[in-house]
């Protein structure tokens, strides 16, 4: 039963990231995506403490989606600040899941270089977004940074999604060997 629950928890996390990547303009489905990530991570909290933290960060992302996605806030500076602030828990959710994946791979005596590479790509996309937000870049630099952000963000989502399946396979291997 434990093996089956873990299998579906990883599928929920992967489904949440896929939904988040594919349907970025639908705020309601973004809430569903974060709920899937949160539920999957919460189900795996006994595997690593990082899963519990990722679940909390995903819940905070749900709150930001409710504030920024609905027409509760009028357009203006407050809404823009909240939209940029919502990137922080999203960045933390991915990073905490990657730390949980690293811990699990170490427990299975596997290397964690892939997770570190994904961590760098994932973080770079969001950090560049936060750094460009004050608007001090000229037009040429802004175009380059926006291209880099779009590329890094998509690669980060896809790599995190693929790594979720890789770690799921490791989870099944290690949990299946336990009595």
Rosetta silent file (secondary structure, phi, psi, omega in degrees, C-alpha in Angstrom):
SEQUENCE: XXXXXXXXXXXXXXXXXXXXXXXXXXXXXXXXXXXXXXXXXXXXXXXXXXXXXXXXXXXXXXXXXXXXXXXXXXXXXXXXXXXXXXXXXXXXXXXXXXXXXXXXXXXXXXXXXXXXXXXXXXXXXXXXXXXXXXXXXXXXXXXXXXXXXXXXXXXXXXXXXXXXXXXXXXXXXXXXXXX
SCORE:     score description
SCORE:     0.000 S_00000001
   1 L     0.000  -39.929  179.951    0.000    0.000    0.000 S_00000001
   2 H   -63.530  -39.445  179.404    2.871    2.335    0.870 S_00000001
   3 H   -65.335  -42.472  179.601    4.475    1.696   -2.506 S_00000001
   4 H   -67.816  -40.230  178.057    1.236    2.418   -4.353 S_00000001
   5 H   -63.591  -41.367  177.576    0.579    5.607   -2.380 S_00000001
   6 H   -65.748  -37.756  178.165    4.079    6.875   -3.175 S_00000001
   7 H   -60.536  -47.036 -179.746    3.626    6.028   -6.845 S_00000001
   8 H   -72.316  -28.380  176.833    0.457    8.115   -7.059 S_00000001
   9 H   -65.153  -43.020  177.264    1.980   10.923   -4.992 S_00000001
  10 H   -66.434  -35.980  176.029    4.752   11.320   -7.559 S_00000001
  11 H   -64.605  -37.315  177.772    2.175   11.230  -10.344 S_00000001
  12 H   -64.879  -42.251  178.225    0.251   14.023   -8.597 S_00000001
  13 H   -63.626  -46.462  179.459    3.402   16.143   -8.357 S_00000001
  14 H   -64.029  -40.667  177.870    4.256   15.513  -12.004 S_00000001
  15 H   -63.483  -37.418  177.291    0.666   16.211  -13.067 S_00000001
  16 H   -64.836  -44.371  178.319    0.728   19.478  -11.156 S_00000001
  17 H   -66.113  -38.756  178.689    3.927   20.638  -12.848 S_00000001
  18 H   -65.147  -44.908  177.635    2.609   19.600  -16.257 S_00000001
  19 H   -62.560  -39.536  178.685   -0.665   21.450  -15.684 S_00000001
  20 H   -63.938  -38.893 -178.886    1.269   24.465  -14.433 S_00000001
  21 H   -73.699  -43.410 -172.395    3.446   24.476  -17.549 S_00000001
  22 H   -78.816  -41.352 -174.384    0.762   23.882  -20.151 S_00000001
  23 L  -112.592   64.163 -175.580   -2.097   26.040  -18.850 S_00000001
  24 L   -73.655  -20.003 -176.139   -0.331   29.124  -17.505 S_00000001
  25 L   -91.100   -9.525 -177.988   -3.130   31.545  -18.417 S_00000001
  26 L  -100.225  105.038 -173.838   -5.952   29.799  -16.547 S_00000001
  27 H   -66.682  -32.017 -179.256   -5.762   30.855  -12.904 S_00000001
  28 H   -68.338  -41.911  178.082   -8.303   28.274  -11.728 S_00000001
  29 H   -72.870  -23.027  173.138   -6.345   25.366  -13.210 S_00000001
  30 H   -66.640  -36.362  176.060   -3.175   26.854  -11.712 S_00000001
  31 H   -65.276  -41.663  176.437   -4.815   26.457   -8.309 S_00000001
  32 H   -62.034  -40.781  179.446   -5.607   22.834   -9.173 S_00000001
  33 H   -61.573  -45.879  179.014   -1.969   22.363  -10.261 S_00000001
  34 H   -67.771  -32.600  176.545   -0.644   23.695   -6.955 S_00000001
  35 H   -65.608  -39.804  176.350   -3.170   21.565   -5.071 S_00000001
  36 H   -63.286  -44.551  179.026   -1.872   18.465   -6.875 S_00000001
  37 H   -62.848  -43.715 -179.496    1.723   19.386   -6.056 S_00000001
  38 H   -63.951  -45.601 -179.208    0.821   20.085   -2.437 S_00000001
  39 H   -65.523  -42.235  178.725   -1.143   16.854   -2.002 S_00000001
  40 H   -63.693  -44.420  179.712    1.558   14.758   -3.634 S_00000001
  41 H   -66.732  -37.854  178.848    4.301   16.326   -1.542 S_00000001
  42 H   -65.316  -34.980  178.162    2.251   15.982    1.635 S_00000001
  43 H   -67.025  -24.346 -177.940    1.755   12.280    0.910 S_00000001
  44 L  -101.255   14.207 -175.207    5.529   11.853    0.724 S_00000001
  45 L   -62.737  -23.013  178.598    6.380   13.756    3.899 S_00000001
  46 L   -76.910  -18.300  178.626    7.595   10.586    5.615 S_00000001
  47 L   -76.141  -42.740 -179.260   10.203   10.120    2.878 S_00000001
  48 L  -154.489  143.920  178.001   11.821   13.528    3.421 S_00000001
  49 H   -66.900  -20.439  179.757   11.106   16.620    5.502 S_00000001
  50 H   -67.943  -28.401  177.218   11.585   18.694    2.331 S_00000001
  51 H   -64.421  -39.634  178.356    8.331   17.326    0.928 S_00000001
  52 H   -63.343  -42.651  179.080    6.401   18.849    3.836 S_00000001
  53 H   -65.775  -39.107  177.694    8.070   22.211    3.225 S_00000001
  54 H   -65.121  -35.870  177.965    7.319   22.002   -0.492 S_00000001
  55 H   -64.081  -41.301  178.742    3.683   21.281    0.350 S_00000001
  56 H   -66.352  -41.924  178.809    3.493   24.416    2.486 S_00000001
  57 H   -63.998  -37.564  177.222    5.133   26.512   -0.247 S_00000001
  58 H   -66.625  -34.925  175.865    2.632   25.161   -2.794 S_00000001
  59 H   -65.898  -37.080  176.111   -0.198   26.133   -0.444 S_00000001
  60 H   -65.462  -37.508  176.651    1.204   29.673   -0.287 S_00000001
  61 H   -61.799  -35.809  176.751    1.258   29.661   -4.104 S_00000001
  62 H   -62.357  -42.615  177.725   -2.451   28.828   -4.042 S_00000001
  63 H   -61.303  -43.170  177.971   -3.062   31.906   -1.916 S_00000001
  64 H   -65.954  -37.154  177.167   -1.144   34.108   -4.322 S_00000001
  65 H   -63.598  -38.576  177.357   -3.049   32.625   -7.281 S_00000001
  66 H   -64.107  -40.756  179.907   -6.308   33.489   -5.554 S_00000001
  67 H   -71.949  -45.443 -173.454   -5.169   37.065   -4.992 S_00000001
  68 H   -87.717  -27.449 -174.706   -3.529   37.672   -8.364 S_00000001
  69 H   -83.417  -33.461 -179.023   -5.640   35.483  -10.625 S_00000001
  70 L   -85.216  163.525  178.220   -9.089   36.639   -9.693 S_00000001
  71 L   -79.491   28.613  179.064  -10.388   40.140  -10.353 S_00000001
  72 L   -67.835  -38.475 -179.308  -10.218   40.900   -6.620 S_00000001
  73 L  -100.836  132.362  176.183   -7.348   43.323   -7.109 S_00000001
  74 L   -73.047  157.254  177.339   -7.625   46.135   -9.604 S_00000001
  75 L   -61.326  142.014  179.658   -4.785   46.624  -12.078 S_00000001
  76 L   158.725 -170.264 -175.709   -2.028   48.737  -10.646 S_00000001
  77 H   -65.285  -38.993  179.596    1.199   48.730   -8.715 S_00000001
  78 H   -60.469  -41.871  178.848   -0.152   46.599   -5.862 S_00000001
  79 H   -67.253  -39.961  179.255   -1.133   43.832   -8.221 S_00000001
  80 H   -64.202  -43.123  178.891    2.231   43.961  -10.005 S_00000001
  81 H   -62.339  -42.486  178.384    4.096   43.729   -6.700 S_00000001
  82 H   -65.554  -36.419  178.401    1.979   40.728   -5.649 S_00000001
  83 H   -65.652  -39.880  175.980    2.590   39.000   -8.981 S_00000001
  84 H   -71.365  -36.602  177.901    6.345   39.358   -8.558 S_00000001
  85 H   -65.989  -28.663  179.715    6.104   38.328   -4.900 S_00000001
  86 H   -69.691  -15.925  177.233    4.234   35.186   -5.974 S_00000001
  87 H   -71.087  -26.648 -177.635    7.364   34.038   -7.802 S_00000001
  88 H   -65.701  -51.559  177.596    9.192   33.544   -4.503 S_00000001
  89 H   -66.241  -28.277  175.599    7.016   30.673   -3.150 S_00000001
  90 H   -66.195  -44.478  175.860    6.968   29.142   -6.640 S_00000001
  91 H   -59.412  -44.805 -179.320   10.773   29.219   -6.703 S_00000001
  92 H   -66.372  -36.045  178.525   10.854   27.728   -3.201 S_00000001
  93 H   -60.470  -49.364  178.800    8.398   24.962   -4.095 S_00000001
  94 H   -63.793  -41.539 -179.766   10.602   23.742   -6.921 S_00000001
  95 H   -65.134  -42.120 -179.786   13.789   24.085   -4.885 S_00000001
  96 H   -67.638  -36.817  174.943   12.362   22.202   -1.910 S_00000001
  97 H   -64.800  -39.751  177.931   11.144   19.394   -4.147 S_00000001
  98 H   -64.690  -37.723  176.070   14.619   19.201   -5.681 S_00000001
  99 H   -65.541  -37.632  176.180   16.167   18.988   -2.200 S_00000001
 100 H   -64.907  -40.431  178.063   13.734   16.187   -1.360 S_00000001
 101 H   -63.952  -40.739  178.320   14.702   14.438   -4.579 S_00000001
 102 H   -62.681  -42.905  179.576   18.395   14.826   -3.717 S_00000001
 103 H   -63.207  -39.658  179.497   17.843   13.360   -0.280 S_00000001
 104 H   -69.817  -38.094  178.600   15.987   10.433   -1.751 S_00000001
 105 H   -67.939  -37.335  176.420   18.644    9.799   -4.397 S_00000001
 106 H   -64.759  -37.994  178.617   21.361    9.877   -1.722 S_00000001
 107 H   -64.695  -30.855  176.670   19.373    7.348    0.316 S_00000001
 108 L   -89.565   10.799  179.562   19.345    5.085   -2.733 S_00000001
 109 L    57.334   44.383  176.566   23.106    5.629   -3.132 S_00000001
 110 L  -113.803  161.475  177.775   22.676    7.507   -6.414 S_00000001
 111 L   -76.060  156.003 -177.945   24.344   10.675   -7.645 S_00000001
 112 L  -119.816   17.136 -177.629   22.638   14.036   -7.321 S_00000001
 113 H   -63.845  -34.742  179.452   24.400   16.034  -10.043 S_00000001
 114 H   -63.830  -43.486  179.357   21.241   16.096  -12.187 S_00000001
 115 H   -63.873  -38.568  177.616   19.235   17.621   -9.362 S_00000001
 116 H   -65.095  -38.998  177.343   21.913   20.281   -8.814 S_00000001
 117 H   -65.245  -43.035  177.681   21.866   21.181  -12.502 S_00000001
 118 H   -64.290  -38.275  177.791   18.077   21.447  -12.487 S_00000001
 119 H   -59.024  -43.153 -179.893   18.321   23.536   -9.317 S_00000001
 120 H   -65.795  -46.030 -179.277   20.625   26.018  -11.065 S_00000001
 121 H   -65.465  -46.289 -179.516   18.416   26.266  -14.167 S_00000001
 122 H   -58.879  -48.728 -178.025   15.190   26.473  -12.136 S_00000001
 123 H   -67.588  -39.943 -176.598   16.548   29.160   -9.815 S_00000001
 124 H   -60.922  -40.928 -179.968   18.214   31.211  -12.554 S_00000001
 125 H   -61.322  -44.030 -178.201   14.947   31.698  -14.456 S_00000001
 126 H   -77.274  -36.315  179.133   13.079   33.046  -11.441 S_00000001
 127 H   -66.906  -40.284  176.128   15.971   35.074  -10.049 S_00000001
 128 H   -62.044  -38.519  177.547   16.463   36.790  -13.412 S_00000001
 129 H   -61.955  -44.004 -179.996   12.758   37.629  -13.460 S_00000001
 130 H   -68.864  -33.478  179.865   12.985   39.200  -10.026 S_00000001
 131 H   -73.341  -31.073 -178.877   16.155   41.106  -10.939 S_00000001
 132 H   -83.755  -12.044 -174.793   14.698   42.590  -14.112 S_00000001
 133 L   -61.121  -33.420  179.412   11.483   43.731  -12.419 S_00000001
 134 L   -64.738  -19.672  174.795   12.722   47.174  -11.265 S_00000001
 135 L    86.226   28.688 -179.006   13.076   48.157  -14.923 S_00000001
 136 L   -92.498    2.210  179.985   16.648   49.429  -15.007 S_00000001
 137 L   -86.299  144.417  174.507   17.628   47.469  -18.136 S_00000001
 138 L   -75.618  175.009 -173.432   17.836   49.130  -21.530 S_00000001
 139 H   -62.053  -41.220 -178.539   15.793   47.735  -24.425 S_00000001
 140 H   -67.087  -47.224  179.592   18.553   45.503  -25.811 S_00000001
 141 H   -65.342  -37.159  178.740   19.465   44.017  -22.426 S_00000001
 142 H   -63.313  -41.248  178.304   15.793   43.580  -21.567 S_00000001
 143 H   -63.335  -40.734  178.280   15.199   41.601  -24.767 S_00000001
 144 H   -66.377  -42.835 -178.952   18.148   39.320  -23.965 S_00000001
 145 H   -67.448  -40.464  178.362   17.050   38.805  -20.373 S_00000001
 146 H   -63.337  -41.367  176.549   13.455   38.063  -21.370 S_00000001
 147 H   -62.173  -44.200  178.681   14.675   35.473  -23.897 S_00000001
 148 H   -63.544  -41.756  179.985   16.903   33.898  -21.246 S_00000001
 149 H   -62.546  -47.949 -179.719   14.055   33.892  -18.715 S_00000001
 150 H   -61.016  -42.621 -179.987   11.619   32.231  -21.107 S_00000001
 151 H   -66.287  -49.721 -178.026   14.174   29.608  -22.090 S_00000001
 152 H   -64.344  -37.696 -179.299   15.332   28.849  -18.552 S_00000001
 153 H   -65.780  -46.170  179.719   11.802   28.697  -17.169 S_00000001
 154 H   -65.899  -43.736  178.264   10.554   26.212  -19.757 S_00000001
 155 H   -62.735  -39.980  178.542   13.696   24.086  -19.466 S_00000001
 156 H   -62.076  -44.816  177.998   13.372   24.207  -15.672 S_00000001
 157 H   -62.326  -47.086 -177.943    9.755   23.015  -15.738 S_00000001
 158 H   -65.127  -41.846  179.513   10.497   20.209  -18.184 S_00000001
 159 H   -66.470  -39.866  177.550   13.611   19.115  -16.291 S_00000001
 160 H   -65.119  -39.402  177.115   11.761   19.156  -12.963 S_00000001
 161 H   -63.661  -46.657  179.539    8.964   17.123  -14.501 S_00000001
 162 H   -64.935  -38.683 -179.906   11.401   14.564  -15.950 S_00000001
 163 H   -68.507  -29.670  176.274   13.318   14.374  -12.681 S_00000001
 164 H   -60.955  -42.215  178.027   10.085   13.678  -10.809 S_00000001
 165 H   -69.631  -34.473  178.014    9.648   10.505  -12.875 S_00000001
 166 H   -64.591  -43.684 -179.723   13.312    9.596  -12.363 S_00000001
 167 H   -71.884  -32.409  176.005   12.963    9.918   -8.594 S_00000001
 168 H   -60.607  -41.903  178.247    9.660    8.029   -8.702 S_00000001
 169 H   -62.832  -41.007  177.965   11.507    5.120  -10.293 S_00000001
 170 H   -66.567  -38.590  177.773   14.139    5.289   -7.544 S_00000001
 171 H   -61.799  -45.245  179.759   11.401    5.419   -4.894 S_00000001
 172 H   -63.509  -39.145  179.542    9.766    2.298   -6.324 S_00000001
 173 H   -65.288  -46.971 -177.517   13.137    0.535   -6.435 S_00000001
 174 H   -73.838  -40.197 -179.836   14.056    1.362   -2.834 S_00000001
 175 H   -72.375  -30.568  179.203   10.584    0.890   -1.321 S_00000001
 176 H   -70.994  -24.532  179.141   10.060   -2.340   -3.239 S_00000001
 177 H   -84.352  -16.908  179.041   13.221   -3.824   -1.708 S_00000001
 178 L   -78.054  144.698  179.423   12.163   -3.050    1.851 S_00000001
 179 L   -74.642    0.000    0.000   10.285   -5.767    3.752 S_00000001
